[in-house]
Amino acid sequence: MLSIGDFARLAGVSVRMLRHYDALGLLRPARVDPVSGYRSYSAEQLDRANRLVALKDLGFTLEDCGRLLADDVPVEQLRGMLRLRRAELGRQIEADRARLEQVERRLRMIEKEHAMSPSFTLDAYREQALPAVRVVQRSSRVTEGQQVGEVVGPLFGQVEEAVRSALVEPVGPSMGHYTMDGDAMIAAAAYPVGPEVGEAEASAAGLELAELDAQPRALVTTLRGPLGGIGEAWQTLSREVESRGLSFAGPCREVYHVAEMDDPDHWVIELQQPVA
């Protein structure tokens, strides 16, 4: 027999929680000393303790745990539930990591005020016209600015896979373009294509065909450094627009000249903002 302390250690729970489980009838001790009241447990009860903790970690209430334990959930079903929970936790961790990076970037921007971050550089600004561009793309409506990265990242992966599978030949590097739509933003991940690609070819690849209008005047610069600096770079460009007495005059574009996922600190992204 195992003392309550030893059983708690082996099961990975607290003594206090074991007493709580006992009170709820979820995990009764194998023996209670009639004189001292000391609880003792059998090593055979570790299986039930493992199931109870696993179900609790899956998010079930203790009441639900009791019903599931009474139904004697098969090991394979419990294993499948735990795998699903593991996947959910993985996604949550990635989302939390992305939010932490956003917080850190915002903190750096606040700390540096209007000074340029040393982690990336911007080429000299230039004014130029932007040509019309035919693209195949996937797009999504984003209602929160902080969601842009979470939404656009997967879109690029989807577009790249679709282009490769359909043997559509891009005529330039990947692009992102962003159009305000009321209080929301339409974010698109795209590849420029030639005139031979029409609606039929785009549809067959599961993509949208779009035409980006020519812009007579735009302020352009190029970010060299980590993708994480993109938000700060756009804010710096916006200040330059204002300092020149200009205003935004159309959907902005990003052209990804160098965008290696295995080297995220050395991207080269051209920022193009139509102005008037």
C-alpha positions in Angstrom: 0.0 0.0 0.0 1.1 3.6 -0.7 0.7 6.5 1.7 -1.3 9.4 0.4 1.9 11.4 0.0 3.7 8.7 -2.0 0.6 8.2 -4.2 0.3 11.9 -4.8 3.9 12.1 -5.9 3.5 9.1 -8.3 0.3 10.4 -9.7 1.6 13.9 -10.1 -1.1 15.6 -8.1 -1.2 17.3 -4.7 -2.3 15.6 -1.4 -4.9 18.3 -1.1 -6.3 17.4 -4.5 -6.4 13.7 -3.6 -8.5 14.5 -0.6 -10.8 16.6 -2.8 -11.1 13.7 -5.3 -12.0 11.4 -2.4 -14.7 13.8 -1.1 -16.2 13.9 -4.6 -16.1 10.1 -4.9 -13.8 10.3 -7.9 -10.8 8.4 -6.4 -11.4 6.7 -3.1 -8.4 5.5 -1.1 -8.1 1.7 -1.0 -8.0 1.8 2.8 -8.7 4.3 5.5 -7.2 3.6 8.9 -10.2 3.5 11.3 -8.2 5.0 14.2 -5.9 7.6 12.6 -7.9 8.3 9.5 -4.8 7.9 7.3 -5.5 7.2 3.7 -3.7 4.5 1.8 -3.8 3.7 -1.9 -3.0 0.8 -4.1 -0.5 1.0 -7.0 -3.4 -0.4 -9.1 -5.2 2.9 -8.6 -2.6 4.8 -10.5 -4.4 3.9 -13.8 -7.6 5.6 -12.6 -5.6 8.6 -11.3 -3.9 8.9 -14.7 -7.2 8.9 -16.5 -8.7 11.4 -14.1 -5.8 13.8 -14.6 -5.9 13.3 -18.4 -9.6 14.1 -18.6 -9.1 17.1 -16.4 -6.3 18.4 -18.6 -8.6 17.9 -21.6 -10.9 20.6 -20.0 -13.6 18.4 -18.6 -15.2 19.4 -15.4 -14.8 17.1 -12.4 -18.4 16.2 -12.7 -17.8 15.2 -16.4 -14.7 13.3 -15.3 -16.8 11.2 -12.9 -19.3 10.3 -15.6 -16.5 9.4 -18.1 -14.6 7.3 -15.5 -17.9 5.5 -14.7 -18.3 4.7 -18.4 -14.8 3.3 -18.5 -13.6 5.2 -21.6 -11.5 2.9 -23.8 -7.8 3.6 -23.8 -7.7 4.3 -27.6 -10.5 6.8 -27.3 -8.8 8.6 -24.4 -5.5 8.6 -26.4 -7.3 10.2 -29.3 -8.8 12.8 -27.1 -5.4 13.6 -25.7 -3.9 13.9 -29.2 -6.6 16.4 -30.1 -5.9 18.3 -26.9 -2.2 18.3 -27.6 -2.9 19.8 -31.1 -5.2 22.5 -29.5 -2.5 23.4 -27.0 0.1 23.6 -29.8 -2.0 26.0 -31.7 -2.6 28.0 -28.6 1.1 28.2 -27.8 1.8 29.4 -31.4 -0.9 32.0 -31.0 0.4 33.1 -27.7 3.9 33.3 -29.1 2.7 35.4 -31.9 0.9 37.7 -29.5 4.1 37.9 -27.3 6.1 38.9 -30.4 3.5 41.6 -31.2 3.7 43.0 -27.7 7.5 43.0 -27.8 7.6 44.8 -31.1 5.1 47.3 -29.9 7.2 47.9 -26.8 10.3 48.4 -28.8 8.4 50.9 -31.0 7.3 52.8 -27.9 10.7 52.8 -26.3 12.4 54.0 -29.5 9.8 56.6 -30.3 10.6 57.6 -33.9 14.1 56.2 -34.0 14.8 53.4 -36.4 15.1 50.0 -35.0 18.7 48.6 -35.3 17.3 45.2 -36.3 16.4 46.3 -39.8 17.2 49.1 -42.3 15.1 51.0 -44.8 16.5 52.0 -48.2 16.3 55.7 -49.3 12.7 56.7 -50.1 11.8 57.2 -53.7 8.7 58.4 -55.5 7.6 56.4 -58.5 4.6 55.2 -60.5 3.4 51.7 -59.8 2.4 49.5 -62.8 -0.8 47.6 -63.1 -0.3 44.0 -62.0 -2.3 40.9 -62.8 -2.2 38.4 -59.9 -3.6 35.1 -58.7 -4.3 35.3 -55.0 -6.2 34.3 -51.9 -7.7 37.0 -49.7 -9.4 37.4 -46.4 -11.3 40.2 -44.6 -9.5 41.2 -41.4 -11.3 43.2 -38.7 -8.4 43.6 -36.2 -5.1 45.0 -37.2 -3.2 42.6 -35.0 -4.7 39.7 -36.9 -3.0 40.6 -40.2 0.1 38.4 -39.6 -2.0 35.5 -38.4 -4.2 35.6 -41.5 -1.8 36.5 -44.2 0.9 34.0 -43.3 -1.2 30.9 -44.0 -2.6 32.6 -47.1 0.9 32.8 -48.6 1.4 29.1 -47.9 -1.9 28.2 -49.6 -1.2 30.4 -52.7 2.3 29.0 -53.1 1.0 25.4 -52.9 -1.8 26.1 -55.3 0.5 27.8 -57.8 2.9 24.9 -57.6 0.2 22.2 -58.0 -1.5 23.9 -60.9 1.8 24.6 -62.7 0.9 28.3 -62.9 4.1 30.3 -63.8 4.5 33.5 -61.7 6.3 36.4 -63.5 7.7 37.9 -60.3 8.1 37.5 -56.6 5.2 37.0 -54.2 3.2 40.1 -53.1 0.9 41.2 -50.4 -1.7 43.9 -50.9 -4.1 45.5 -48.5 -7.3 47.4 -49.2 -9.4 49.2 -46.6 -13.0 48.2 -46.6 -15.0 50.3 -44.2 -13.7 49.4 -40.7 -12.0 46.3 -42.0 -9.1 45.4 -44.3 -9.0 43.0 -47.2 -5.6 41.3 -47.0 -4.4 39.3 -50.0 -1.4 37.0 -50.7 -0.6 37.0 -54.4 1.7 36.1 -57.2 1.9 38.2 -60.4 1.1 36.3 -63.5 1.1 36.9 -67.3 -1.9 37.6 -69.6 -2.1 34.0 -70.5 -3.5 33.2 -67.0 -7.3 33.9 -67.0 -10.3 33.2 -64.8 -10.4 29.5 -65.9 -6.8 28.8 -64.9 -7.0 30.7 -61.6 -10.3 29.0 -60.7 -8.8 25.6 -61.6 -6.0 26.3 -59.1 -8.5 27.3 -56.5 -7.3 31.0 -56.6 -8.8 34.4 -57.4 -7.7 36.4 -60.4 -7.3 40.1 -59.6 -6.0 43.2 -61.3 -4.1 45.8 -59.2 -4.6 49.2 -60.8 -1.7 51.3 -61.9 -0.9 54.1 -59.5 0.6 57.4 -60.9 2.5 58.2 -57.7 3.8 56.1 -54.8 6.3 56.4 -52.0 8.5 53.3 -52.0 11.3 51.9 -49.7 12.8 48.5 -49.0 13.0 46.8 -45.7 16.1 44.7 -45.1 16.0 42.6 -42.0 13.5 40.5 -40.1 9.9 40.2 -41.1 9.0 41.2 -37.5 10.0 44.8 -38.3 7.3 45.2 -41.0 4.9 47.0 -38.8 7.5 49.5 -37.6 8.7 50.0 -41.1 5.2 50.9 -42.3 4.8 53.4 -39.4 8.1 54.9 -40.4 7.0 55.2 -44.0 3.7 56.8 -42.9 5.7 59.5 -41.1 7.7 60.2 -44.2 4.5 60.5 -46.2 3.2 63.1 -43.8 6.5 65.0 -43.6 6.3 65.4 -47.4 2.8 66.9 -47.1 1.3 63.8 -48.9 -1.5 61.5 -48.0 -2.3 57.8 -48.6 -4.1 57.3 -51.9 -4.8 53.7 -52.5 -4.1 50.1 -51.4 -0.5 49.5 -50.3 1.6 46.7 -51.6 4.5 44.6 -50.3 6.8 42.8 -52.7 8.8 39.9 -51.2 12.2 39.9 -53.0 13.9 37.7 -50.4 11.6 35.7 -48.0 13.3 32.5 -46.9 11.3 30.9 -44.1 14.5 29.2 -42.8 16.2 32.6 -42.6 13.6 34.9 -41.1 16.1 37.6 -40.0 17.3 38.5 -43.5 14.2 39.3 -45.6 14.0 42.0 -48.3 10.6 43.5 -48.7 9.7 46.4 -50.9 7.0 48.6 -49.4 4.8 50.5 -51.9 2.3 53.2 -50.8 0.3 55.1 -53.3 0.2 58.8 -52.4 -1.3 62.0 -53.5 
